[in-house]
Structures are given as C-alpha cells and as structure tokens.
Amino acid sequence: MQVALTIAGSDPSGGAGIQADLKTFHQFGVYGEAVITLLTVQNTLAVERVEVLPAELVLDQLQAVLDDIPPAAIKTGALGSNEIVRSVARAVERFSLVVDPILMSTHGQPLGFDDLAKAIREELVPRCTLLTPNVPEAEALTGIAIRGPEELRRTAECLRSLGARAVLIKGGHCEGPANDVLLDGAGWHEFPAPRLETRHTHGTGCTYAAAITAGLACGLDLISAVTRAKQFLHQAIRTAPGFGRGCGPLNHHARA
C-alpha cells in the first residue's frame, strides 16, 4: 500500500479540505495522512470563520509525519499564511508535490491572510510536480485575465516558466464543457468532460487534486493520473448524494 499526504485546511461538513482528500485517498486504495493548516466553521451554505494555525505547529505536524511514515506523494491545499507556505515549501521539496493553490472557498470566503498568491508563486510553484489552479486562481497567480483559450494557454505558459514541471488549469469556471488543459515538458494535453448542471460541487478542486496525488503515489505517470482523476471527479459530481441546502458535497464513494 502506498502513502499520500495532504497538507490543507479542515472542513467540518466533510465536503472539502482534508476530509475530502482522505476520502479520495481511501477510494484509490492509498493510505492517507493529513497535516492541518487551518480550521473552518462552514457547511454547504457558507464559511463563517477561519482560524489559521501557527506555522510552527503546522511544521511540527509535518516533520512528525515525514520522519516516521514518509509519503510517496504530497498534496497541498489551503495553507492560510505566507509563513506556512514558506515552511511547507522547504520541508517537502524532495517529494512529488501537487499544489492546489486554494485562495478562497467555494463560497468566495478568503481562506487565510497575507498575499498568499505571491507566496505560492515564489515558494511553492518552483518546487511542484503539478500545479492545479482553477481560472480565478490562475488569474491571481499571474495577473492575466482569462477570457478564452488563448489567454488560458498563455497563463499556463507563464506559470510553467516560474518553475512548475506541469500546470493543469481547470475549466470549470469557463463557459461550455468543463475541459481542463495541461502543459508539461511534452507539450499540451486536453481533458474534456461535459458540464453537469448541478449545485453539488463543493470540494471539486480538493477531490481532483487528491485523486491525482493518489495516482502519482501509486506510480502512475502524470497523464494517466490526471485522466483517471478526471473520470473519478466526473462520476463523483454526477452521483452526488444531494446533501445540504447549499453547494453540496460530491460522492466520494464513486468508482475510482
């Protein structure tokens, strides 16, 4: 059994953050570990409170895990502060690293403080195996307004020029089909999927990145890991259980 680690925030409603990551790891047959960076008070309707943990406590959690049960791959989610970003970046640089640059929740609530986009751009992007921003996150990291395919590809090129080995920009915020675009050392790759009309999309970014991380931990190449994760995400959205009165969670029991 392979090991994967998530470094992210906690969602007590179970749809996103470390809860979604651990469910996804389990569904892919991977042993999951979790380092908590921040606590939230949230449900499917709103995020009411965010408490970022001290960077020293985050680093102590991380060092305890790395010293005893080192993972085959690591995923980062919401990190909360520049100090946490810097501490995590230095500690995980020798690992296969998937960076999901979460800056705010599905509900639009900022998850942390400081200029997180700048810290992620300077500290984590140059160290990552894969960067997985959605369109608003890609815009925040580069300053490029994405209005169509041309700007989307220019944004991916910009992010890869900063040191990321590969960049996957997710198309969920674009019009039309939910197509994702990946740029790696071999060139461009597209991962198409029809758009599903549903309000139950809480935790899609976390789940997608966690599924890719699980694939990498199991030894899949990047394209295979993304392909498998995309298929899982589509089924998880399509079969969402319908929980909550707002933006509900996915079905993490979907077939991996």
C-alpha positions in Angstrom: 0.0 0.0 0.0 1.3 3.4 -1.0 1.1 6.5 1.2 -0.1 10.0 0.3 -0.1 13.2 2.4 -2.4 16.1 2.3 -1.4 19.5 3.9 -4.6 21.5 4.0 -7.5 23.0 6.0 -10.3 21.3 7.8 -13.9 21.3 6.6 -16.3 20.0 9.3 -19.0 19.4 6.8 -16.8 16.8 5.1 -17.0 18.1 1.5 -13.7 19.7 1.0 -10.2 20.1 2.6 -8.5 17.3 4.4 -11.8 15.4 4.9 -12.4 15.2 1.1 -8.7 14.4 0.5 -8.6 11.5 2.9 -11.9 10.0 1.5 -10.4 10.3 -2.0 -7.1 8.7 -1.0 -9.0 5.8 0.6 -11.2 5.3 -2.5 -8.0 5.0 -4.6 -6.5 2.4 -2.2 -3.9 4.8 -0.8 -3.1 5.2 2.9 -3.8 8.8 3.7 -2.0 11.2 6.1 -3.1 14.7 6.9 -1.4 17.9 8.3 -3.9 20.5 9.3 -3.1 24.2 8.4 -6.4 25.9 9.3 -9.8 25.3 10.9 -13.0 26.5 9.4 -16.6 26.9 10.6 -18.5 26.0 7.4 -21.3 24.0 5.9 -22.8 23.9 2.4 -24.2 27.4 2.8 -21.3 29.5 4.0 -17.9 29.8 5.7 -18.5 31.6 8.9 -15.0 31.5 10.5 -11.4 30.7 9.6 -8.6 30.1 12.1 -5.1 29.7 10.7 -2.8 27.6 12.9 0.7 28.8 13.9 3.3 27.9 11.3 5.4 26.2 13.9 2.6 23.8 14.8 2.0 23.0 11.1 5.7 22.3 10.6 5.8 20.1 13.7 2.9 18.0 12.4 4.6 17.8 9.0 8.0 16.8 10.4 6.4 14.1 12.6 4.9 12.5 9.5 7.9 12.8 7.3 10.2 11.3 9.9 8.1 8.2 10.5 5.8 7.4 7.5 7.2 9.3 4.5 4.6 9.6 1.7 5.1 8.7 -2.0 3.3 11.9 -3.0 2.1 15.1 -1.3 -0.8 17.5 -2.0 -1.2 21.0 -0.6 -4.5 22.8 -0.3 -5.4 25.9 1.7 -2.3 27.0 3.6 -3.5 30.1 5.3 -0.4 32.3 5.7 2.9 33.2 4.0 4.8 31.7 6.9 3.1 28.4 6.5 3.7 28.5 2.7 7.4 29.1 3.2 7.7 26.4 5.9 5.9 23.8 3.9 7.8 24.6 0.7 11.2 24.0 2.3 10.1 20.8 4.0 8.6 19.0 1.0 10.9 19.9 -1.9 12.3 16.4 -2.3 8.8 14.8 -2.7 6.5 14.5 -5.6 4.3 17.5 -5.0 0.8 18.5 -6.3 0.0 22.1 -5.4 -3.7 23.1 -5.4 -3.3 26.9 -4.8 -6.5 27.5 -2.9 -7.1 31.1 -2.1 -10.8 31.1 -1.2 -13.6 28.7 -0.5 -16.3 27.7 -2.9 -18.5 30.3 -1.2 -15.9 33.1 -2.0 -14.6 33.4 1.5 -10.8 34.0 1.7 -9.0 31.1 3.4 -6.2 32.9 5.2 -4.5 36.2 5.1 -1.4 37.9 3.7 -0.6 38.0 -0.1 -0.9 34.2 -0.4 -0.8 34.3 -4.2 2.6 35.9 -4.2 4.0 33.5 -1.6 2.7 30.5 -3.5 4.1 31.8 -6.8 7.5 32.4 -5.3 7.9 29.5 -2.9 5.7 26.5 -4.0 5.3 26.9 -7.8 9.1 26.4 -8.5 9.1 23.2 -6.4 5.9 21.5 -7.6 5.4 18.5 -9.8 2.0 19.7 -10.8 0.1 23.0 -10.2 -3.7 22.7 -10.4 -5.3 26.2 -10.4 -8.8 27.0 -11.5 -9.3 30.1 -13.6 -9.6 32.6 -10.8 -6.6 31.2 -9.1 -4.6 31.2 -12.3 -5.5 34.8 -12.8 -4.5 35.7 -9.2 -1.1 34.0 -9.6 -0.3 35.6 -13.0 -2.3 38.8 -13.3 -3.6 37.6 -16.7 -7.3 38.0 -17.3 -8.5 34.7 -18.9 -11.2 35.5 -21.4 -10.7 32.4 -23.7 -8.4 29.6 -24.8 -5.6 32.0 -25.9 -5.3 33.7 -22.5 -5.7 30.3 -20.8 -2.7 28.8 -22.6 -0.7 32.0 -22.1 -1.4 31.7 -18.4 -0.2 28.1 -18.3 3.0 29.0 -20.1 3.6 31.8 -17.6 3.1 29.5 -14.6 5.4 26.9 -16.1 8.1 29.5 -16.7 8.1 30.1 -12.9 9.4 26.5 -12.4 6.4 24.2 -12.2 7.1 21.0 -14.0 3.5 20.8 -15.2 0.4 23.1 -15.0 -3.2 21.9 -15.1 -5.7 24.7 -15.5 -9.3 23.5 -14.7 -12.1 24.7 -16.9 -15.0 24.6 -14.5 -15.2 28.4 -14.4 -15.3 28.7 -18.2 -18.3 28.7 -20.4 -19.3 25.4 -22.2 -17.8 22.0 -21.4 -15.7 21.5 -18.3 -12.4 21.0 -20.3 -9.1 21.1 -18.5 -5.7 22.0 -20.1 -2.4 20.6 -19.1 1.0 21.9 -20.1 4.1 19.7 -19.3 7.5 19.1 -20.8 6.0 17.2 -23.7 3.5 19.9 -24.7 -0.3 20.4 -24.4 -2.9 17.8 -23.3 -6.6 18.3 -23.0 -9.0 16.5 -20.7 -12.6 17.1 -21.9 -15.8 16.4 -20.0 -19.4 17.5 -20.5 -20.7 20.1 -18.0 -23.0 18.7 -15.4 -25.7 21.2 -14.3 -25.8 20.8 -10.5 -25.2 22.9 -7.4 -23.4 20.0 -5.7 -19.8 20.9 -6.5 -18.4 21.6 -3.0 -14.8 20.3 -2.8 -14.3 19.6 -6.5 -10.8 21.1 -6.6 -9.6 19.3 -3.5 -11.0 16.0 -4.7 -9.5 16.3 -8.1 -6.0 17.2 -6.8 -6.2 14.4 -4.2 -7.1 11.9 -6.9 -4.1 12.9 -9.0 -1.9 12.7 -5.9 -3.1 9.2 -5.2 -2.4 8.2 -8.8 1.2 9.6 -8.6 1.7 7.8 -5.2 0.7 4.5 -6.9 3.3 5.1 -9.6 1.1 6.3 -12.5 2.6 8.8 -15.0 1.2 12.3 -14.9 -1.1 11.9 -17.9 -2.6 8.6 -16.6 -3.0 10.1 -13.1 -4.9 13.1 -14.4 -7.0 11.0 -16.8 -8.1 8.7 -14.0 -8.7 11.5 -11.6 -10.8 13.4 -14.2 -13.0 10.4 -14.7 -13.5 9.9 -11.0 -14.3 13.5 -10.5 -17.0 13.5 -13.2 -18.6 10.4 -11.6 -18.4 11.9 -8.1 -20.2 15.1 -9.3 -22.8 13.1 -11.4 -23.7 10.9 -8.4 -23.5 13.5 -5.7 -25.7 12.5 -2.7 -27.6 15.8 -2.6 -26.7 16.6 1.0 -27.1 20.1 2.4 -29.2 23.2 1.5 -26.4 24.9 -0.4 -23.4 23.8 -2.5 -23.4 20.2 -1.5 -20.5 17.6 -1.4 -19.5 15.1 -4.1 -19.9 11.3 -3.9 -16.5 10.2 -2.7 -17.7 6.6 -3.0 -17.8 6.9 -6.8 -15.8 4.3 -8.6 -12.1 5.2 -8.8 
